[in-house]
Amino acid sequence: MRSFILIFSIIFLYGCGYTPLYKSSAVNFYFSEVKSKNENTYFKIFETFISQYKIDEGQKNNYSLEINIEKNKKILSKDSSGNPLVYVMILAADVEITNYERKIISKKYKKKFKYSHDSNIFDLNLYEKDIEKKLLKQIVDELIISVITLDNTSLILNTDKIKVKVSSNPKVGYAKDS
């Protein structure tokens, strides 16, 4: 019985047409240009994450992407001798997407992560680099979702328009008992 349910579930999920949202062949756009005013290590990491969307595989919409990424690290608490215990890392990204010199999206992304200090400085630096990559990946994911919804919205807006008539004097009343 369990094997029947397992086989049925696999066939059902395979036949429902599920495709991953971030699969590059499922999107109908690409970035012809990705640039930054301050090309730092964060931009290089961002560029590796977005590289799968830089390939033109016959997509009709090409966009130019300009991003500026800044990192800010703050100390939230210290121990009694003044050594830092808890940090917060903030990655802020200003994104501007254009299509043929027309601004499509201008958005600010801000991701935060709070973490504790490790006694080993080397391990702390490795941990911080891992946090930076994860925060940048979250920014890329949100950016791609914004572009996908923008692309789907433009498809919806290009459909036939529906006319709706709204009366300015709605009649509200009570029904009479019979």
TIZAZA-293407 format. One line per 3 residues: their letters; for each residue x, y, z of C-alpha. Coordinates in nm, 3 decimals. Example, Ala and Ser with C-alpha at 12.3 -4.5 7.8 and 13.67 -1.06 7.14 Angstrom:
2
AS = 1.230 -0.450 0.780; 1.367 -0.106 0.714
***
This chain:
178
MRS = 0.000 0.000 0.000; 0.281 0.244 0.086; 0.457 0.177 -0.242
FIL = 0.132 0.250 -0.429; 0.096 0.586 -0.253; 0.462 0.670 -0.320
IFS = 0.437 0.583 -0.691; 0.105 0.768 -0.724; 0.256 1.077 -0.555
IIF = 0.559 1.078 -0.784; 0.345 1.042 -1.096; 0.106 1.313 -0.977
LYG = 0.385 1.560 -0.899; 0.562 1.485 -1.226; 0.244 1.534 -1.426
CGY = 0.133 1.858 -1.263; 0.386 2.065 -1.460; 0.585 2.200 -1.168
TPL = 0.892 2.398 -1.275; 1.128 2.584 -1.043; 1.073 2.960 -1.035
YKS = 1.443 3.045 -1.061; 1.522 2.808 -1.345; 1.686 3.026 -1.611
SAV = 1.489 2.866 -1.897; 1.161 2.946 -1.717; 1.226 3.321 -1.715
NFY = 1.168 3.542 -2.014; 1.438 3.804 -1.957; 1.812 3.853 -1.929
FSE = 2.050 4.119 -1.807; 2.255 4.253 -2.095; 2.462 4.467 -1.861
VKS = 2.541 4.446 -1.491; 2.744 4.731 -1.347; 2.824 4.908 -1.023
KNE = 2.967 5.246 -0.926; 3.179 5.083 -0.658; 3.308 4.748 -0.776
NTY = 3.396 4.579 -0.449; 3.408 4.216 -0.337; 3.034 4.223 -0.267
FKI = 2.966 4.320 -0.627; 3.183 4.033 -0.750; 2.986 3.787 -0.536
FET = 2.659 3.941 -0.656; 2.776 3.909 -1.015; 2.841 3.536 -0.973
FIS = 2.489 3.485 -0.836; 2.327 3.683 -1.119; 2.545 3.534 -1.395
QYK = 2.284 3.274 -1.495; 2.053 3.561 -1.593; 2.315 3.729 -1.813
IDE = 2.286 3.466 -2.084; 2.070 3.557 -2.383; 1.887 3.240 -2.481
GQK = 1.627 3.404 -2.701; 1.448 3.594 -2.426; 1.263 3.898 -2.551
NNY = 1.325 4.131 -2.257; 1.673 4.253 -2.186; 1.747 4.480 -1.894
SLE = 2.043 4.679 -1.770; 2.116 4.644 -1.402; 2.307 4.890 -1.188
INI = 2.368 4.803 -0.824; 2.561 4.959 -0.538; 2.623 4.738 -0.238
EKN = 2.745 4.854 0.101; 2.817 4.657 0.416; 2.783 4.791 0.767
KKI = 2.885 4.595 1.075; 2.782 4.718 1.419; 2.850 4.596 1.770
LSK = 2.527 4.537 1.960; 2.666 4.429 2.298; 2.995 4.398 2.482
DSS = 3.110 4.199 2.781; 3.225 4.353 3.111; 3.581 4.406 2.983
GNP = 3.463 4.584 2.666; 3.511 4.300 2.417; 3.237 4.268 2.153
LVY = 2.990 3.983 2.204; 2.708 4.035 1.952; 2.729 4.192 1.607
VMI = 2.476 4.284 1.343; 2.574 4.283 0.976; 2.369 4.497 0.739
LAA = 2.399 4.466 0.362; 2.226 4.745 0.170; 2.184 4.741 -0.206
DVE = 2.051 5.020 -0.427; 1.921 4.864 -0.748; 1.817 5.033 -1.069
ITN = 1.691 4.833 -1.366; 1.643 5.000 -1.702; 1.507 4.882 -2.033
YER = 1.618 5.090 -2.332; 1.707 5.394 -2.118; 1.370 5.377 -1.937
KII = 1.381 5.316 -1.563; 1.180 5.007 -1.477; 1.270 4.938 -1.114
SKK = 1.446 5.154 -0.858; 1.452 4.975 -0.526; 1.656 4.953 -0.207
YKK = 1.718 4.618 -0.045; 1.839 4.588 0.312; 1.926 4.259 0.477
KFK = 2.032 4.216 0.841; 2.187 3.930 1.033; 2.267 3.921 1.405
YSH = 2.539 3.686 1.530; 2.760 3.622 1.831; 3.136 3.670 1.854
DSN = 3.347 3.358 1.829; 3.667 3.338 2.031; 3.868 3.250 1.720
IFD = 3.909 3.555 1.493; 3.987 3.341 1.186; 3.666 3.140 1.226
LNL = 3.473 3.462 1.283; 3.604 3.606 0.955; 3.506 3.289 0.766
YEK = 3.162 3.298 0.928; 3.117 3.663 0.829; 3.207 3.586 0.466
DIE = 2.948 3.307 0.466; 2.688 3.548 0.609; 2.771 3.802 0.336
KKL = 2.715 3.541 0.065; 2.382 3.434 0.214; 2.258 3.792 0.245
LKQ = 2.363 3.868 -0.113; 2.183 3.554 -0.232; 1.866 3.674 -0.057
IVD = 1.897 4.010 -0.234; 1.942 3.838 -0.571; 1.639 3.615 -0.507
ELI = 1.418 3.913 -0.423; 1.547 4.103 -0.726; 1.471 3.814 -0.960
ISV = 1.122 3.778 -0.814; 1.065 4.151 -0.870; 1.169 4.121 -1.236
ITL = 0.962 3.805 -1.289; 0.652 3.969 -1.141; 0.724 4.279 -1.349
DNT = 0.741 4.063 -1.661; 0.419 3.879 -1.570; 0.244 4.208 -1.485
SLI = 0.333 4.350 -1.824; 0.179 4.042 -1.985; -0.140 4.093 -1.783
LNT = -0.155 4.466 -1.863; -0.131 4.397 -2.236; -0.448 4.185 -2.238
DKI = -0.790 4.316 -2.336; -0.925 4.583 -2.106; -1.240 4.522 -1.907
KVK = -1.483 4.809 -1.855; -1.649 4.837 -1.519; -1.930 5.084 -1.448
VSS = -1.955 5.207 -1.094; -2.264 5.387 -0.974; -2.200 5.692 -0.760
NPK = -2.533 5.660 -0.578; -2.564 5.307 -0.446; -2.906 5.228 -0.300
VGY = -2.895 5.082 0.046; -3.210 5.004 0.235; -3.407 4.758 0.436
AKD = -3.635 4.494 0.301; -3.999 4.507 0.406; -4.145 4.215 0.589
S = -4.439 4.046 0.420
***
